[in-house]
Amino acid sequence: MRAVAQRVRSASVTVDDVIVGRIDAGLLVYLGAGERDDAKDVDYMVGKLAGLRIFEDDAGKMSRSVEDVGGGVLVVSQFTLYGDVRRGRRPSFTAAAEPGRAEELYEQVVAGLRARGLEVATGRFRATMCVDAAVWGPVTILVDSEKSF
């Protein structure tokens, strides 16, 4: 699985002019599933995102996680994280999981984050979405479960 996690002051996602997910301070996570991803990738992603220490402590050091600060998490499906542009100019998405399996994995990550007590909002899987965010820092972290094992 691949994720782009951004520290935000607020974020929302809109589908057909209706806000379907919104958080105050926390993490905006763009999440993509790969064709070889399974339960171990889900567990890795949940643990990494919940525990990612990118929020400042009283001394101004990034040593707190979204769990520590009581922040929210907005998870937006993003298969284009598996876009491969090594050949030509049009991305290839062959490494992305097929939509049915990708949605299962996406929902498992969302459920895992909720099970840790986090407030989790989502976009709408396979929809065209408009994401608005007040990125704070900016702090943007790439997380790839394939690079963890």
DSSP file (Angstrom, degrees, kcal/mol; ACC not computed):
  #  RESIDUE AA STRUCTURE BP1 BP2  ACC     N-H-->O    O-->H-N    N-H-->O    O-->H-N    TCO  KAPPA ALPHA  PHI   PSI    X-CA   Y-CA   Z-CA
    1    1 A M              0   0    0      0, 0.0   144,-2.7     0, 0.0   145,-0.5   0.000 360.0 360.0 360.0 150.9    0.0    0.0    0.0
    2    2 A R  E     +AB  32 144A   0     30,-2.5    30,-3.1   142,-0.2     2,-0.3  -0.972 360.0 178.7-126.4 142.6    1.0    3.6   -0.6
    3    3 A A  E     -AB  31 143A   0    140,-2.8   140,-2.8    -2,-0.4     2,-0.5  -0.997  22.6-154.8-141.2 146.7    0.0    6.7    1.2
    4    4 A V  E     -AB  30 142A   0     26,-2.1    26,-2.5    -2,-0.3     2,-0.5  -0.989  23.8-166.5-114.6 116.4    0.7   10.3    1.1
    5    5 A A  E     -AB  29 141A   0    136,-3.0   136,-2.9    -2,-0.5     2,-0.4  -0.908   4.8-172.1-110.0 128.2    0.0   11.8    4.6
    6    6 A Q  E     -AB  28 140A   0     22,-2.7    22,-2.6    -2,-0.5     2,-0.5  -0.963  24.3-128.4-120.9 135.5   -0.2   15.5    5.1
    7    7 A R  E     -A   27   0A   0    132,-2.0   129,-3.1    -2,-0.4   132,-0.5  -0.701  40.5-176.5 -77.6 127.2   -0.5   17.3    8.4
    8    8 A V  E     -AB  26 135A   0     18,-2.7    18,-2.3    -2,-0.5   127,-0.2  -0.913  42.7-148.9-130.3 153.1   -3.4   19.6    8.2
    9    9 A R  E    S-     0   0A   0    125,-3.2     2,-0.3     1,-0.4    16,-0.1   0.743  94.2 -16.8 -82.3 -29.1   -5.2   22.3   10.2
   10   10 A S  E     - B   0 134A   0    124,-0.6   124,-2.7    14,-0.1    -1,-0.4  -0.951  65.8-175.9-166.6 158.3   -8.4   21.2    8.4
   11   11 A A  E     -CB  23 133A   0     12,-2.0    12,-2.7    -2,-0.3     2,-0.3  -0.980   1.5-180.0-158.9 150.5   -9.5   19.1    5.4
   12   12 A S  E     -CB  22 132A   0    120,-2.7   120,-2.7    -2,-0.3     2,-0.4  -0.982  15.4-146.4-148.8 159.4  -12.6   18.2    3.6
   13   13 A V  E     -CB  21 131A   0      8,-2.5     7,-2.5    -2,-0.3     8,-1.4  -0.998  14.4-162.3-131.8 134.5  -13.7   16.2    0.6
   14   14 A T  E     -CB  19 130A   0    116,-2.6   116,-2.4    -2,-0.4     2,-0.4  -0.927   7.5-172.3-120.3 138.1  -16.7   17.0   -1.6
   15   15 A V  E >  S-C   18   0A   0      3,-2.7     3,-1.5    -2,-0.4   114,-0.1  -0.998  79.1 -10.8-127.9 126.3  -18.6   14.8   -4.1
   16   16 A D  T 3  S-     0   0    0    112,-0.4    -1,-0.1    -2,-0.4     3,-0.1   0.896 130.0 -54.6  51.1  45.7  -21.2   16.4   -6.4
   17   17 A D  T 3  S+     0   0    0      1,-0.2     2,-0.5    -3,-0.0    -1,-0.3   0.639 117.0 112.2  65.5  17.6  -21.1   19.7   -4.4
   18   18 A V  E <  S-C   15   0A   0     -3,-1.5    -3,-2.7     0, 0.0     2,-0.5  -0.983  70.5-126.1-121.6 127.6  -21.8   17.8   -1.1
   19   19 A I  E     +C   14   0A   0     -2,-0.5    -5,-0.3    -5,-0.2     3,-0.1  -0.601  31.2 173.9 -71.2 120.5  -19.2   17.5    1.7
   20   20 A V  E     +     0   0A   0     -7,-2.5   102,-0.4    -2,-0.5     2,-0.3   0.584  65.1  19.9-104.4 -14.7  -18.9   13.8    2.4
   21   21 A G  E     +C   13   0A   0     -8,-1.4    -8,-2.5   100,-0.1     2,-0.3  -0.974  62.9 168.6-155.8 141.4  -15.9   14.0    4.8
   22   22 A R  E     +C   12   0A   0     -2,-0.3     2,-0.3   -10,-0.2   -10,-0.2  -0.987   4.3 178.8-154.8 141.4  -14.4   16.7    7.0
   23   23 A I  E     -C   11   0A   0    -12,-2.7   -12,-2.0    -2,-0.3     3,-0.1  -0.957  20.0-140.5-135.8 158.9  -11.8   16.9    9.8
   24   24 A D  S    S-     0   0    0      1,-0.3   -16,-0.1    -2,-0.3   -14,-0.1   0.119  76.3 -11.4 -87.8-145.3  -10.3   19.6   11.9
   25   25 A A  S    S+     0   0    0    -16,-0.1    47,-2.1   -15,-0.1    -1,-0.3  -0.212 103.3  73.2 -57.0 139.4   -6.5   19.4   12.7
   26   26 A G  E    S-Ad   8  72A   0    -18,-2.3   -18,-2.7    45,-0.3     2,-0.4  -0.960  81.4 -25.9 160.9-139.6   -5.0   16.0   11.9
   27   27 A L  E     -Ad   7  73A   0     45,-2.6    47,-2.9    -2,-0.3     2,-0.6  -0.933  31.8-157.9-117.8 133.3   -4.0   13.9    8.9
   28   28 A L  E     -Ad   6  74A   0    -22,-2.6   -22,-2.7    -2,-0.4     2,-0.5  -0.956  24.2-167.7-100.5 122.4   -5.1   14.0    5.3
   29   29 A V  E     -Ad   5  75A   0     45,-3.4    47,-3.2    -2,-0.6     2,-0.6  -0.955  18.1-162.5-121.3 119.5   -4.2   10.6    3.9
   30   30 A Y  E     -Ad   4  76A   0    -26,-2.5   -26,-2.1    -2,-0.5     2,-0.4  -0.898  25.2-166.4 -92.3 123.6   -4.3    9.7    0.2
   31   31 A L  E     +Ad   3  77A   0     45,-2.7    47,-2.9    -2,-0.6     2,-0.4  -0.952  14.8 179.8-125.3 128.5   -4.3    5.9    0.1
   32   32 A G  E     -A    2   0A   0    -30,-3.1   -30,-2.5    -2,-0.4     2,-0.4  -0.957  16.2-144.0-124.8 145.6   -3.7    3.5   -2.7
   33   33 A A        -     0   0    0     -2,-0.4    64,-2.7   -32,-0.2     2,-0.2  -0.890  13.3-143.0-110.2 138.6   -3.7   -0.3   -2.8
   34   34 A G  B >   -F   96   0B   0     -2,-0.4     3,-1.6    62,-0.3    62,-0.3  -0.573  27.1-108.2 -96.8 162.3   -1.3   -2.4   -4.8
   35   35 A E  T 3  S+     0   0    0     60,-2.6    61,-0.1     1,-0.3    63,-0.1   0.730 118.4  44.6 -62.9 -23.3   -2.1   -5.7   -6.6
   36   36 A R  T 3  S+     0   0    0     59,-0.3    -1,-0.3    61,-0.0    60,-0.1   0.361  85.5 123.5-102.5   5.7    0.0   -7.7   -4.1
   37   37 A D    <   +     0   0    0     -3,-1.6     2,-0.2     3,-0.1    68,-0.1  -0.337  30.3 158.7 -71.7 148.4   -1.2   -6.0   -0.9
   38   38 A D    >>  -     0   0    0     -2,-0.0     4,-1.8    67,-0.0     3,-0.7  -0.711  57.2 -56.1-147.8-161.9   -2.8   -8.1    1.9
   39   39 A A  H 3> S+     0   0    0      1,-0.3     4,-2.7    -2,-0.2     5,-0.2   0.831 127.8  56.8 -59.6 -35.5   -3.5   -8.0    5.6
   40   40 A K  H 3> S+     0   0    0      1,-0.2     4,-2.2     2,-0.2    -1,-0.3   0.862 106.9  49.8 -67.1 -32.8    0.1   -7.4    6.6
   41   41 A D  H <> S+     0   0    0     -3,-0.7     4,-2.5     2,-0.2    -1,-0.2   0.897 110.5  50.1 -69.3 -39.9    0.1   -4.3    4.4
   42   42 A V  H  X S+     0   0    0     -4,-1.8     4,-2.8     2,-0.2     5,-0.2   0.946 111.9  47.5 -61.2 -49.0   -3.1   -3.1    6.0
   43   43 A D  H  X S+     0   0    0     -4,-2.7     4,-2.4     1,-0.2     5,-0.2   0.911 112.6  49.4 -60.2 -43.6   -1.7   -3.6    9.5
   44   44 A Y  H  X S+     0   0    0     -4,-2.2     4,-2.7    -5,-0.2    -1,-0.2   0.938 112.7  47.1 -59.9 -47.4    1.6   -1.8    8.6
   45   45 A M  H  X S+     0   0    0     -4,-2.5     4,-2.8     2,-0.2     5,-0.3   0.915 111.8  49.6 -64.9 -44.0   -0.3    1.1    7.2
   46   46 A V  H  X S+     0   0    0     -4,-2.8     4,-2.4     1,-0.2     5,-0.3   0.949 114.9  44.2 -59.3 -49.3   -2.7    1.5   10.1
   47   47 A G  H  X S+     0   0    0     -4,-2.4     4,-1.8    -5,-0.2    -2,-0.2   0.903 115.6  47.3 -63.1 -42.1    0.2    1.4   12.6
   48   48 A K  H  X S+     0   0    0     -4,-2.7     4,-1.0    -5,-0.2    -2,-0.2   0.932 115.0  44.3 -67.7 -46.1    2.4    3.7   10.7
   49   49 A L  H  < S+     0   0    0     -4,-2.8     3,-0.5    -5,-0.2    17,-0.4   0.923 115.7  46.7 -66.6 -43.8   -0.3    6.3   10.0
   50   50 A A  H  < S+     0   0    0     -4,-2.4    17,-1.2    -5,-0.3    16,-0.2   0.845 121.7  37.3 -66.5 -33.0   -1.7    6.3   13.6
   51   51 A G  H  < S+     0   0    0     -4,-1.8     2,-0.3    -5,-0.3    -1,-0.2   0.425  78.5 131.5-101.7   1.0    1.8    6.5   15.1
   52   52 A L     <  -     0   0    0     -4,-1.0     2,-1.5    -3,-0.5    14,-0.4  -0.382  52.3-143.2 -60.4 116.4    3.5    8.9   12.6
   53   53 A R        +     0   0    0     -2,-0.3    12,-0.3     1,-0.2    -1,-0.1  -0.618  57.6 123.0 -89.6  84.7    5.2   11.5   14.8
   54   54 A I        +     0   0    0     -2,-1.5     2,-0.4    10,-0.8    -1,-0.2   0.216  44.9  94.5-127.1  11.8    4.7   14.7   12.8
   55   55 A F  E    S-G   64   0C   0      9,-2.7     9,-2.7    -3,-0.2     8,-1.4  -0.873  77.6-111.0-107.2 142.2    2.9   16.9   15.3
   56   56 A E  E     -G   62   0C   0     -2,-0.4     6,-0.2     6,-0.3     2,-0.1  -0.383  22.4-147.7 -76.5 144.3    4.9   19.3   17.4
   57   57 A D    >   -     0   0    0      4,-2.4     3,-1.9    -2,-0.1    -1,-0.1  -0.255  46.6 -79.1 -90.4-172.2    5.3   18.9   21.2
   58   58 A D  T 3  S+     0   0    0      1,-0.3    -2,-0.1     2,-0.1    -1,-0.0   0.741 132.5  54.8 -64.1 -22.7    5.6   21.9   23.6
   59   59 A A  T 3  S-     0   0    0      2,-0.1    -1,-0.3     0, 0.0     3,-0.1   0.409 120.0-108.2 -90.8   1.9    9.3   22.3   22.6
   60   60 A G  S <  S+     0   0    0     -3,-1.9     2,-0.3     1,-0.3    -2,-0.1   0.569  76.0 132.9  85.1   8.3    8.4   22.6   18.9
   61   61 A K        -     0   0    0     -6,-0.0    -4,-2.4     1,-0.0     2,-1.6  -0.721  66.3-115.4 -93.9 143.7    9.8   19.2   18.0
   62   62 A M  E    S+G   56   0C   0     -2,-0.3    -6,-0.3    -6,-0.2    -9,-0.1  -0.611  72.0 123.3 -77.0  92.7    7.8   16.8   15.8
   63   63 A S  E     +     0   0C   0     -2,-1.6     2,-0.4    -8,-1.4    -1,-0.2   0.313  45.6  85.4-134.8   5.2    7.4   14.0   18.4
   64   64 A R  E     -G   55   0C   0     -9,-2.7    -9,-2.7    -3,-0.2   -10,-0.8  -0.864  60.2-144.7-114.8 148.1    3.6   13.5   18.7
   65   65 A S     >  -     0   0    0     -2,-0.4     4,-2.0   -12,-0.3     6,-0.2  -0.486  35.4-100.9 -98.2 172.4    1.3   11.4   16.6
   66   66 A V  H  >>S+     0   0    0    -14,-0.4     5,-2.0   -17,-0.4     4,-0.7   0.836 126.8  54.3 -62.2 -32.0   -2.3   12.1   15.5
   67   67 A E  H >45S+     0   0    0    -17,-1.2     3,-0.7     3,-0.2    -1,-0.2   0.928 106.8  50.7 -64.2 -44.8   -3.3    9.7   18.3
   68   68 A D  H 345S+     0   0    0      1,-0.2    -2,-0.2     2,-0.1    -1,-0.2   0.860 115.5  40.6 -62.4 -37.4   -1.3   11.8   20.8
   69   69 A V  H 3<5S-     0   0    0     -4,-2.0    -1,-0.2     2,-0.0    -2,-0.2   0.469 107.7-120.4 -94.0  -1.2   -2.9   15.1   19.8
   70   70 A G  T <<5 +     0   0    0     -3,-0.7    -3,-0.2    -4,-0.7    -4,-0.1   0.823  57.4 159.7  68.5  30.9   -6.4   13.7   19.4
   71   71 A G      < -     0   0    0     -5,-2.0    48,-0.6    -6,-0.2   -45,-0.3  -0.301  37.1-114.9 -82.7 168.3   -6.5   14.7   15.7
   72   72 A G  E     -de  26 119A   0    -47,-2.1   -45,-2.6    46,-0.1     2,-0.4  -0.507  17.4-139.8 -95.3 168.6   -8.8   13.4   13.0
   73   73 A V  E     -de  27 120A   0     46,-2.3    48,-2.8   -47,-0.2     2,-0.6  -0.994   6.7-163.3-132.3 126.1   -7.9   11.5    9.9
   74   74 A L  E     -de  28 121A   0    -47,-2.9   -45,-3.4    -2,-0.4     2,-0.5  -0.950  13.3-162.7-107.8 115.1   -9.4   12.0    6.4
   75   75 A V  E     -de  29 122A   0     46,-2.6    48,-1.7    -2,-0.6     2,-0.5  -0.880   7.5-175.3-105.5 123.8   -8.7    9.0    4.2
   76   76 A V  E     -d   30   0A   0    -47,-3.2   -45,-2.7    -2,-0.5     2,-0.1  -0.974  27.1-121.7-121.1 124.2   -9.2    9.5    0.4
   77   77 A S  E     +d   31   0A   0     -2,-0.5   -45,-0.2   -47,-0.2     2,-0.1  -0.395  33.7 175.8 -65.3 140.8   -8.8    6.6   -2.0
   78   78 A Q    >   +     0   0    0    -47,-2.9     3,-1.8   -76,-0.1     4,-0.1  -0.577  16.9 171.1-152.7  77.9   -6.1    7.4   -4.6
   79   79 A F  G >  S+     0   0    0      1,-0.3     3,-2.2     2,-0.2   -47,-0.1   0.748  73.9  77.6 -63.5 -21.7   -5.2    4.6   -7.0
   80   80 A T  G >  S+     0   0    0      1,-0.3     3,-1.9     2,-0.2    -1,-0.3   0.605  71.0  81.9 -68.0  -8.5   -3.0    7.0   -9.0
   81   81 A L  G <  S+     0   0    0     -3,-1.8    -1,-0.3     1,-0.3    -2,-0.2   0.699  90.0  55.5 -64.3 -16.4   -0.3    6.6   -6.3
   82   82 A Y  G <  S+     0   0    0     -3,-2.2    13,-0.5    -4,-0.1    -1,-0.3   0.216  78.4 132.4 -98.5  13.7    0.5    3.5   -8.3
   83   83 A G    <   -     0   0    0     -3,-1.9     2,-0.6    10,-0.1    10,-0.2  -0.502  43.8-155.8 -66.9 128.8    0.9    5.4  -11.6
   84   84 A D  B     +H   92   0D   0      8,-2.5     8,-2.0    -2,-0.3     3,-0.2  -0.938  20.7 170.6-111.2 117.1    4.1    4.4  -13.3
   85   85 A V        +     0   0    0     -2,-0.6    -1,-0.1     6,-0.2    -2,-0.0   0.074  43.5 112.3-113.5  22.7    5.6    7.0  -15.7
   86   86 A R  S    S+     0   0    0      1,-0.1     2,-0.5     6,-0.1    -1,-0.2   0.800  80.6  45.1 -66.5 -26.1    8.9    5.4  -16.4
   87   87 A R  S    S-     0   0    0     -3,-0.2     3,-0.2     3,-0.1    -1,-0.1  -0.974 119.9 -28.2-121.0 125.8    7.8    4.8  -20.0
   88   88 A G  S    S-     0   0    0     -2,-0.5     0, 0.0     1,-0.2     0, 0.0  -0.189  82.6 -76.8  71.0-163.3    6.1    7.5  -22.0
   89   89 A R  S    S+     0   0    0      2,-0.1    -1,-0.2    -3,-0.0    -4,-0.0   0.527 103.7  83.7-114.6 -12.8    4.0   10.3  -20.6
   90   90 A R  S    S-     0   0    0     -3,-0.2    -3,-0.1     1,-0.0    -6,-0.1  -0.843  83.3-120.5 -95.8 124.4    0.8    8.4  -19.9
   91   91 A P        -     0   0    0      0, 0.0     2,-0.4     0, 0.0    -6,-0.2  -0.277  16.5-141.5 -64.2 145.4    0.8    6.7  -16.5
   92   92 A S  B     -H   84   0D   0     -8,-2.0    -8,-2.5   -10,-0.1     3,-0.2  -0.893  12.3-170.8-102.1 137.6    0.4    2.9  -16.3
   93   93 A F    >   +     0   0    0     -2,-0.4     3,-1.6   -10,-0.2   -10,-0.1   0.034  46.8 120.7-116.3  25.5   -1.7    1.7  -13.4
   94   94 A T  T 3  S+     0   0    0      1,-0.3    -1,-0.1   -10,-0.1   -11,-0.1   0.736  71.6  58.5 -65.2 -22.5   -1.1   -2.0  -13.8
   95   95 A A  T 3  S+     0   0    0    -13,-0.5   -60,-2.6    -3,-0.2   -59,-0.3   0.583  86.3  98.5 -83.3  -9.0    0.5   -2.3  -10.3
   96   96 A A  B <  S-F   34   0B   0     -3,-1.6   -62,-0.3   -62,-0.3   -17,-0.0  -0.489  84.1-105.0 -76.6 148.0   -2.7   -0.9   -8.6
   97   97 A A        -     0   0    0    -64,-2.7   -62,-0.1    -2,-0.2   -64,-0.1  -0.366  43.1 -95.2 -66.3 150.2   -5.2   -3.4   -7.1
   98   98 A E     >  -     0   0    0    -63,-0.1     4,-2.9     1,-0.1     3,-0.3  -0.364  45.0-103.2 -64.1 152.5   -8.3   -4.1   -9.1
   99   99 A P  H  > S+     0   0    0      0, 0.0     4,-2.5     0, 0.0     5,-0.2   0.826 116.7  50.6 -53.8 -42.8  -11.2   -1.9   -7.8
  100  100 A G  H  > S+     0   0    0      1,-0.2     4,-1.7     2,-0.2     5,-0.1   0.940 116.6  40.5 -61.7 -46.9  -13.1   -4.5   -5.7
  101  101 A R  H  > S+     0   0    0     -3,-0.3     4,-2.3     2,-0.2    -1,-0.2   0.890 113.3  55.2 -68.2 -39.8  -10.0   -5.6   -3.9
  102  102 A A  H  X S+     0   0    0     -4,-2.9     4,-2.6     1,-0.2    -2,-0.2   0.906 106.9  50.6 -60.3 -41.8   -8.7   -2.0   -3.5
  103  103 A E  H  X S+     0   0    0     -4,-2.5     4,-2.7    -5,-0.2    -1,-0.2   0.906 108.6  52.0 -64.5 -40.6  -11.9   -1.0   -1.9
  104  104 A E  H  X S+     0   0    0     -4,-1.7     4,-1.9     2,-0.2    -2,-0.2   0.941 112.7  44.6 -58.4 -48.2  -11.7   -3.9    0.6
  105  105 A L  H  X S+     0   0    0     -4,-2.3     4,-2.0     2,-0.2    -2,-0.2   0.900 112.3  52.1 -64.8 -41.5   -8.2   -2.9    1.6
  106  106 A Y  H  X S+     0   0    0     -4,-2.6     4,-2.3     1,-0.2    -1,-0.2   0.934 110.5  48.0 -57.9 -48.9   -9.1    0.7    1.8
  107  107 A E  H  X S+     0   0    0     -4,-2.7     4,-2.6     1,-0.2    -1,-0.2   0.840 108.5  55.2 -64.1 -33.7  -12.1   -0.1    4.1
  108  108 A Q  H  X S+     0   0    0     -4,-1.9     4,-2.4     2,-0.2    -1,-0.2   0.892 107.9  48.3 -67.2 -39.0   -9.8   -2.3    6.3
  109  109 A V  H  X S+     0   0    0     -4,-2.0     4,-2.4     2,-0.2    -2,-0.2   0.936 112.3  49.0 -64.8 -45.7   -7.4    0.6    6.8
  110  110 A V  H  X S+     0   0    0     -4,-2.3     4,-2.2     1,-0.2    -2,-0.2   0.931 113.0  47.3 -58.6 -46.5  -10.3    2.9    7.7
  111  111 A A  H  X S+     0   0    0     -4,-2.6     4,-2.4     1,-0.2    -1,-0.2   0.886 110.8  52.7 -63.0 -39.4  -11.7    0.3   10.2
  112  112 A G  H  X S+     0   0    0     -4,-2.4     4,-0.8     2,-0.2    -1,-0.2   0.890 109.5  47.9 -64.9 -40.0   -8.2   -0.2   11.7
  113  113 A L  H ><>S+     0   0    0     -4,-2.4     5,-1.7     1,-0.2     3,-0.5   0.902 112.6  49.0 -66.7 -40.7   -7.7    3.5   12.3
  114  114 A R  H ><5S+     0   0    0     -4,-2.2     3,-2.2     1,-0.2    -2,-0.2   0.887 104.5  59.4 -64.7 -38.0  -11.2    3.7   13.9
  115  115 A A  H 3<5S+     0   0    0     -4,-2.4    -1,-0.2     1,-0.3    -2,-0.2   0.755  99.0  59.0 -63.2 -23.2  -10.4    0.7   16.1
  116  116 A R  T <<5S-     0   0    0     -4,-0.8    -1,-0.3    -3,-0.5    -2,-0.2   0.380 126.0-103.0 -85.1   4.1   -7.5    2.7   17.5
  117  117 A G  T < 5S+     0   0    0     -3,-2.2     2,-0.2     1,-0.3    -3,-0.2   0.564  73.4 143.9  89.7   9.5  -10.0    5.3   18.6
  118  118 A L      < -     0   0    0     -5,-1.7     2,-0.6     1,-0.1    -1,-0.3  -0.563  56.3-118.7 -83.9 146.1   -9.3    7.8   15.9
  119  119 A E  E     -e   72   0A   0    -48,-0.6   -46,-2.3    -2,-0.2     2,-0.5  -0.751  41.3-171.3 -77.0 118.6  -12.0   10.0   14.4
  120  120 A V  E     -e   73   0A   0     -2,-0.6     2,-0.3   -48,-0.2   -46,-0.2  -0.967  14.3-178.1-124.0 126.6  -11.9    9.0   10.7
  121  121 A A  E     -e   74   0A   0    -48,-2.8   -46,-2.6    -2,-0.5     2,-0.3  -0.809  13.7-160.4-111.9 159.4  -13.7   10.6    7.8
  122  122 A T  E     -e   75   0A   0   -102,-0.4   -46,-0.2    -2,-0.3  -109,-0.2  -0.902  17.1-129.8-136.8 163.9  -13.5    9.4    4.3
  123  123 A G        -     0   0    0    -48,-1.7     2,-0.5    -2,-0.3    -1,-0.1  -0.012  49.8 -84.5 -85.3-156.9  -14.1   10.3    0.7
  124  124 A R    >   -     0   0    0    -47,-0.1     3,-1.9     3,-0.1  -103,-0.0  -0.977  44.0-115.5-120.6 120.7  -16.2    8.2   -1.6
  125  125 A F  T 3  S+     0   0    0     -2,-0.5     3,-0.1     1,-0.3   -22,-0.0  -0.276  94.9   3.3 -59.3 133.4  -14.4    5.3   -3.2
  126  126 A R  T 3  S+     0   0    0      1,-0.2    -1,-0.3   -27,-0.0     2,-0.2   0.553 102.9 123.3  67.7  13.6  -14.3    5.5   -7.1
  127  127 A A  S <  S-     0   0    0     -3,-1.9     2,-0.6  -112,-0.0    -1,-0.2  -0.660  72.1-109.6 -97.1 157.8  -15.9    9.0   -7.1
  128  128 A T        -     0   0    0     -2,-0.2  -112,-0.4    -3,-0.1     2,-0.3  -0.804  50.5-171.6 -81.9 121.6  -14.5   12.2   -8.6
  129  129 A M        -     0   0    0     -2,-0.6     2,-0.5  -114,-0.1  -114,-0.2  -0.838  28.6-143.7-122.3 152.3  -13.7   14.2   -5.5
  130  130 A C  E     -B   14   0A   0   -116,-2.4  -116,-2.6    -2,-0.3     2,-0.5  -0.977  22.6-161.5-111.6 119.3  -12.6   17.7   -4.7
  131  131 A V  E     -B   13   0A   0     -2,-0.5     2,-0.4  -118,-0.2  -118,-0.2  -0.892   6.3-171.0-106.8 126.8  -10.3   17.8   -1.7
  132  132 A D  E     +B   12   0A   0   -120,-2.7  -120,-2.7    -2,-0.5     2,-0.3  -0.958  13.6 169.3-114.7 133.8   -9.7   21.0    0.2
  133  133 A A  E     -B   11   0A   0     -2,-0.4     2,-0.9  -122,-0.2  -122,-0.2  -0.999  37.6-147.0-147.5 142.4   -6.9   21.2    2.8
  134  134 A A  E     -B   10   0A   0   -124,-2.7  -125,-3.2    -2,-0.3  -124,-0.6  -0.842  34.6-152.6-101.5  90.2   -5.1   23.7    4.9
  135  135 A V  E     -B    8   0A   0     -2,-0.9     2,-0.6  -127,-0.2  -127,-0.3  -0.469   5.3-144.4 -71.3 132.9   -1.8   21.9    4.9
  136  136 A W  E >   -     0   0A   0   -129,-3.1     3,-0.5    -2,-0.2  -129,-0.2  -0.879  68.1 -10.8-109.0 115.7    0.2   22.8    8.0
  137  137 A G  E 3  S-     0   0A   0     -2,-0.6     2,-0.1     1,-0.3    -1,-0.1  -0.589 102.3 -94.7 133.1 -72.0    4.0   23.1    7.8
  138  138 A P  E 3  S+     0   0A   0      0, 0.0     2,-0.5     0, 0.0    -1,-0.3   0.542  71.2 169.6 -74.4 144.5    3.8   22.0    5.1
  139  139 A V  E <   +     0   0A   0     -3,-0.5  -132,-2.0  -132,-0.5     2,-0.4  -0.984   0.6 168.3-124.1 118.6    4.5   18.4    6.3
  140  140 A T  E     -B    6   0A   0     -2,-0.5     2,-0.4  -134,-0.2  -134,-0.2  -0.993   9.4-172.5-134.1 124.2    4.0   15.7    3.7
  141  141 A I  E     -B    5   0A   0   -136,-2.9  -136,-3.0    -2,-0.4     2,-0.4  -0.954  15.5-143.9-123.1 135.0    5.2   12.1    4.3
  142  142 A L  E     -B    4   0A   0     -2,-0.4     2,-0.4  -138,-0.2  -138,-0.2  -0.830  17.3-171.3 -94.0 133.0    5.3    9.2    1.8
  143  143 A V  E     +B    3   0A   0   -140,-2.8  -140,-2.8    -2,-0.4     2,-0.4  -0.994   6.5 177.5-126.9 126.9    4.5    5.8    3.3
  144  144 A D  E >   -B    2   0A   0     -2,-0.4     3,-1.2  -142,-0.2  -142,-0.2  -0.955  19.0-160.7-133.6 113.0    5.0    2.6    1.3
  145  145 A S  G >  S+     0   0    0   -144,-2.7     3,-1.7    -2,-0.4     4,-0.5   0.784  90.4  66.7 -65.4 -25.5    4.3   -0.8    2.9
  146  146 A E  G 3  S+     0   0    0   -145,-0.5     3,-0.5     1,-0.3    -1,-0.3   0.798  98.8  52.4 -64.6 -27.3    6.4   -2.5    0.2
  147  147 A K  G <  S+     0   0    0     -3,-1.2    -1,-0.3     1,-0.2    -2,-0.2   0.371  98.3  69.0 -88.0   4.8    9.5   -0.8    1.5
  148  148 A S    <         0   0    0     -3,-1.7    -1,-0.2     1,-0.1    -2,-0.2   0.655 360.0 360.0 -98.1 -17.2    8.8   -2.0    5.1
  149  149 A F              0   0    0     -4,-0.5    -1,-0.1    -3,-0.5    -2,-0.1   0.438 360.0 360.0-106.2 360.0    9.5   -5.7    4.8
